[in-house]
Amino acid sequence: QFVPGTDLGGIGMPTCFMHCSFDFSIGFAVAGTTQAIPLPIPNDPSIAGAHVFGQSISTAPGTNALDVVTSNGVDMLIDIN
């Protein structure tokens, strides 16, 4: 997690920030305005308390030099109920 986010203005995305690294990526096409992605999490007590950080990027023609925008970052806490 990068707090504060890394400014992406230097690569043509002013006002956009990178809030996490791209160690793991999922690429997909969205039909419509939203998309659900299943994230299977094993039922293993040893991972309780782990954090998973995420962020999305999207094409947005005409918004900046790269035609790409970013979402805010999210911090998902894994817990066993």
C-alpha positions in Angstrom: 0.0 0.0 0.0 1.3 3.4 -0.9 0.1 6.2 1.4 0.0 8.8 0.1 -0.4 7.4 -3.4 2.4 7.8 -6.0 1.6 10.7 -8.3 1.2 9.6 -11.9 1.2 13.1 -13.4 4.8 12.5 -14.7 3.5 9.8 -17.1 0.6 11.8 -18.5 -2.0 11.1 -15.8 -2.4 14.3 -13.8 -4.6 14.0 -10.6 -4.2 10.2 -10.7 -2.3 8.2 -8.1 -1.0 4.7 -7.7 -2.0 3.3 -4.3 -0.7 -0.3 -4.6 1.9 -2.2 -6.6 0.9 -4.4 -9.5 2.2 -7.7 -8.1 -1.0 -9.4 -9.2 -3.3 -8.3 -12.0 -6.6 -9.4 -13.4 -7.6 -8.0 -16.8 -11.2 -8.1 -18.0 -13.6 -6.3 -20.3 -16.6 -4.7 -18.6 -20.0 -4.7 -20.3 -22.0 -2.0 -18.6 -21.0 0.2 -15.7 -20.0 -2.3 -13.1 -18.3 -5.7 -12.9 -18.0 -8.3 -10.1 -14.8 -10.4 -9.9 -14.8 -13.5 -7.6 -11.9 -13.6 -5.2 -11.7 -17.1 -3.7 -10.3 -16.9 -0.2 -9.4 -20.2 1.5 -11.0 -21.1 4.9 -7.6 -21.0 6.6 -7.3 -19.4 10.1 -3.6 -18.6 9.4 -4.5 -15.9 7.0 -6.9 -14.1 9.4 -5.8 -10.5 9.7 -4.0 -10.3 6.3 -4.6 -7.3 4.2 -5.2 -7.4 0.4 -4.8 -4.0 -1.3 -6.5 -3.2 -4.7 -7.1 -0.6 -7.2 -8.6 -0.4 -10.7 -7.7 1.4 -13.9 -9.9 2.1 -16.8 -9.6 3.6 -20.2 -11.1 7.0 -20.5 -10.5 8.5 -23.9 -9.8 12.3 -23.8 -9.3 12.6 -20.1 -5.5 12.8 -20.2 -2.4 12.0 -22.3 -2.7 8.2 -21.6 -6.5 8.1 -21.9 -6.4 6.1 -18.6 -7.8 6.9 -15.1 -7.4 5.2 -11.7 -9.8 4.4 -8.9 -9.1 5.1 -5.2 -7.2 2.3 -3.4 -9.0 -0.2 -1.2 -7.7 -2.2 1.8 -9.5 -5.5 2.3 -9.0 -7.2 5.7 -9.4 -11.0 5.7 -11.2 -12.3 8.7 -12.5 -15.7 9.7 -16.0 -15.6 11.2 
